Amino acid sequence: MSLVSLKGVKKSYQLGKTEVVALKGVDLVIEKGEFTVVMGPSGSGKTTLLNIIGCLDRASEGSYRLDGEEIGHRDFNDLAEVRNRKIGFIFQNFNLIPVLNVIENIEFPCVIRGEGGKELRDRVLAVARDVGLEPHLKHKPDELSGGQRQRVAIARALITQPQLVLADEPTANLDSATSDQIIDLMLALNRDKGVTFLFSTHDPRVMEHARRVVRIHDGAIVDGTDSAAADVARMHASAH
């Protein structure tokens, strides 16, 4: 059974008297354990696609099944519950809470859903160790480097033990060396922990490691079968 299955997903917005069509009947399947990139130019629909997969928005038409469960037409309260239970998010701007330290930022999604106590704290410490944050547990975000902040964001995404992690340009605000470290970390989590990653990115280094590149243009999937290496080769060729 596929982890994510979209069939005929359409999304349109009303801007005044104008209807803007963001997605035009998207079909997409993501299997458990994938490390997949969605790429496309600005305005192509990739952010809308990730928002629907992440239960931050709803499709206007079509079916969305997550781990076999149809959720496409649920109300936003139900979607929030699914999101908190099954999906983790990594954002390019980290979105950490400035007044909370590393431990508190990591555990925050679980605290929201009523978890606490020693079991949660032990899980936080284990995830922090997995992402290399043990020396920084009491630090607040403004005491951390960009790479360390992104590690906190990754740990926060993993603490709810989600079935899917969505990463929106996770290396966009990082230098090359730090980006490589973050990519290596996510690859290790994918390989060793079986975490399923779906990225939106323009970073060729992320795409080189992806198992699949899904290209979207004008709200439609134009190719979801290319290997990442082929796509990166095309990018390099067009640059010369």
C-alpha positions as CSV (number, residue, x, y, z in Angstrom):
1,M,0.0,0.0,0.0
2,S,1.4,3.4,-1.0
3,L,2.0,6.0,1.6
4,V,0.7,8.9,-0.5
5,S,-1.8,8.5,-3.4
6,L,-3.2,11.5,-5.2
7,K,-5.7,11.0,-8.1
8,G,-7.1,13.8,-10.2
9,V,-6.2,16.4,-7.6
10,K,-7.2,19.9,-8.6
11,K,-6.9,23.1,-6.7
12,S,-8.3,26.5,-7.7
13,Y,-8.4,29.9,-5.8
14,Q,-10.8,32.8,-6.3
15,L,-9.0,36.1,-6.6
16,G,-11.8,38.7,-6.9
17,K,-13.7,37.7,-10.0
18,T,-10.8,35.6,-11.3
19,E,-10.3,31.9,-10.8
20,V,-6.7,30.9,-10.5
21,V,-6.0,27.2,-11.2
22,A,-3.0,26.0,-9.2
23,L,-3.3,22.2,-9.8
24,K,-4.8,20.6,-12.9
25,G,-5.6,17.0,-12.1
26,V,-2.4,15.7,-10.4
27,D,-1.8,12.0,-10.1
28,L,1.1,11.1,-7.7
29,V,2.1,8.1,-5.7
30,I,4.8,8.2,-3.0
31,E,5.9,4.8,-1.5
32,K,7.1,4.3,2.0
33,G,10.8,5.0,2.4
34,E,11.1,7.2,-0.6
35,F,13.6,10.2,-0.8
36,T,11.8,12.2,-3.5
37,V,12.1,15.8,-4.8
38,V,9.4,17.9,-6.3
39,M,10.8,20.6,-8.5
40,G,9.3,23.3,-10.7
41,P,9.6,27.1,-11.4
42,S,7.9,29.7,-9.2
43,G,4.2,29.5,-9.7
44,S,4.3,25.9,-11.0
45,G,2.1,24.6,-8.2
46,K,4.7,22.8,-6.1
47,T,4.0,24.7,-2.9
48,T,0.2,24.1,-3.4
49,L,0.9,20.4,-3.9
50,L,3.0,20.1,-0.7
51,N,0.4,22.1,1.2
52,I,-2.3,19.6,0.2
53,I,-0.1,16.6,0.9
54,G,0.8,18.2,4.3
55,C,-2.9,18.7,5.1
56,L,-2.4,22.5,5.3
57,D,-4.9,22.9,2.5
58,R,-7.6,20.9,0.7
59,A,-8.0,20.0,-2.9
60,S,-10.9,21.4,-4.8
61,E,-11.4,18.1,-6.5
62,G,-9.9,14.6,-6.5
63,S,-8.8,12.0,-4.1
64,Y,-6.0,12.1,-1.5
65,R,-5.2,8.9,0.4
66,L,-2.6,8.9,3.2
67,D,-1.5,5.5,4.3
68,G,-4.6,4.1,2.8
69,E,-6.9,6.6,4.5
70,E,-9.0,8.9,2.4
71,I,-8.5,12.4,3.8
72,G,-9.1,14.7,0.8
73,H,-12.5,16.0,1.8
74,R,-12.1,16.2,5.6
75,D,-12.7,19.5,7.4
76,F,-9.7,21.5,8.6
77,N,-10.0,20.3,12.2
78,D,-9.7,16.7,11.1
79,L,-6.8,17.6,8.8
80,A,-5.0,19.3,11.7
81,E,-5.3,16.1,13.7
82,V,-4.0,14.0,10.8
83,R,-1.2,16.5,10.2
84,N,-0.1,16.3,13.9
85,R,-0.3,12.5,13.9
86,K,1.3,11.5,10.6
87,I,3.3,14.4,9.1
88,G,6.4,16.3,10.0
89,F,7.6,19.6,8.4
90,I,11.0,21.1,7.8
91,F,10.9,24.7,6.6
92,Q,13.7,26.8,5.0
93,N,13.3,29.5,7.7
94,F,13.4,26.9,10.5
95,N,10.3,28.3,12.2
96,L,11.6,27.7,15.7
97,I,10.1,29.4,18.8
98,P,12.7,32.0,20.0
99,V,11.9,31.8,23.7
100,L,12.1,28.0,23.9
101,N,15.4,26.1,24.1
102,V,16.3,23.1,21.9
103,I,14.6,20.5,24.0
104,E,11.4,22.6,24.3
105,N,11.3,23.3,20.5
106,I,11.7,19.7,19.7
107,E,9.0,18.5,22.1
108,F,6.6,21.3,21.2
109,P,4.4,19.3,18.7
110,C,3.9,16.5,21.2
111,V,3.1,19.0,24.0
112,I,0.4,20.5,21.8
113,R,-1.3,17.1,21.5
114,G,-1.1,16.5,25.3
115,E,2.0,14.3,25.6
116,G,4.5,14.8,28.4
117,G,6.5,13.1,31.1
118,K,9.6,11.0,31.1
119,E,8.7,9.0,28.0
120,L,8.5,12.1,25.9
121,R,11.7,13.5,27.3
122,D,13.6,10.3,26.7
123,R,12.3,10.3,23.1
124,V,13.4,14.0,22.7
125,L,16.9,13.1,23.9
126,A,17.1,10.2,21.5
127,V,16.1,12.2,18.5
128,A,18.4,15.1,19.5
129,R,21.3,12.5,19.7
130,D,20.3,11.2,16.2
131,V,20.7,14.6,14.7
132,G,23.8,15.6,16.6
133,L,22.3,18.2,19.0
134,E,23.4,16.7,22.4
135,P,25.8,19.6,23.3
136,H,23.2,22.3,22.6
137,L,20.1,21.1,24.4
138,K,19.7,24.1,26.6
139,H,20.5,26.7,23.9
140,K,17.9,28.9,22.4
141,P,17.6,29.5,18.6
142,D,19.6,32.8,18.6
143,E,22.5,30.9,20.2
144,L,22.7,28.4,17.4
145,S,24.2,28.4,13.9
146,G,22.0,28.0,10.8
147,G,22.9,24.3,10.5
148,Q,22.2,23.7,14.2
149,R,18.8,25.4,13.8
150,Q,17.9,23.2,10.9
151,R,18.9,20.1,12.9
152,V,16.4,21.3,15.6
153,A,13.8,21.6,12.9
154,I,14.5,18.1,11.6
155,A,14.4,16.7,15.2
156,R,11.1,18.5,15.8
157,A,9.7,17.0,12.5
158,L,10.7,13.5,13.7
159,I,9.6,13.7,17.3
160,T,5.9,12.8,16.5
161,Q,7.2,9.7,14.7
162,P,5.5,10.7,11.5
163,Q,5.0,8.6,8.5
164,L,6.0,11.4,6.1
165,V,8.4,14.3,6.4
166,L,7.9,17.3,4.0
167,A,10.9,19.5,3.5
168,D,10.3,22.9,1.8
169,E,13.7,24.2,0.5
170,P,15.5,22.8,3.6
171,T,19.0,24.0,2.4
172,A,18.0,27.3,0.9
173,N,19.4,29.4,3.8
174,L,22.5,27.4,4.5
175,D,26.0,27.6,3.1
176,S,27.4,24.8,1.0
177,A,29.3,22.9,3.7
178,T,26.3,23.1,6.1
179,S,23.9,22.0,3.3
180,D,26.0,19.0,2.7
181,Q,25.9,18.0,6.4
182,I,22.1,18.4,6.5
183,I,21.7,16.4,3.3
184,D,23.9,13.6,4.7
185,L,21.9,13.7,7.9
186,M,18.6,13.3,6.1
187,L,20.0,10.6,3.9
188,A,21.1,8.7,7.0
189,L,17.6,9.1,8.6
190,N,16.1,7.8,5.4
191,R,18.5,4.9,5.1
192,D,18.7,3.9,8.8
193,K,15.3,4.9,10.2
194,G,13.2,4.4,7.1
195,V,11.9,8.0,7.2
196,T,10.0,9.0,4.0
197,F,11.1,12.4,2.7
198,L,9.4,14.6,0.1
199,F,11.3,17.7,-0.8
200,S,10.5,20.9,-2.6
201,T,13.9,22.2,-3.7
202,H,16.1,23.8,-6.4
203,D,19.3,22.5,-4.8
204,P,21.1,20.2,-7.3
205,R,22.9,18.5,-4.3
206,V,19.6,17.4,-2.8
207,M,18.4,16.3,-6.3
208,E,21.6,14.2,-6.8
209,H,20.7,12.1,-3.8
210,A,17.0,11.8,-4.5
211,R,15.7,8.5,-5.7
212,R,13.1,10.3,-7.9
213,V,12.5,13.8,-9.2
214,V,8.9,14.8,-9.8
215,R,8.7,17.8,-12.1
216,I,5.7,20.1,-12.1
217,H,4.9,22.8,-14.5
218,D,1.7,25.0,-14.7
219,G,-0.1,22.9,-12.2
220,A,0.5,19.5,-13.9
221,I,3.1,16.7,-13.3
222,V,5.2,16.7,-16.5
223,D,7.6,13.9,-15.4
224,G,7.6,11.8,-12.3
225,T,9.8,8.9,-13.4
226,D,13.2,10.5,-14.1
227,S,16.2,9.5,-12.0
228,A,17.6,12.4,-10.0
229,A,21.0,12.0,-11.8
230,A,19.3,12.5,-15.2
231,D,17.6,15.7,-14.0
232,V,20.7,17.2,-12.5
233,A,22.6,16.4,-15.7
234,R,20.0,18.3,-17.7
235,M,20.4,21.3,-15.3
236,H,24.1,21.4,-15.7
237,A,23.8,21.0,-19.5
238,S,21.4,23.9,-19.7
239,A,23.7,26.1,-17.7
240,H,26.5,25.8,-20.2
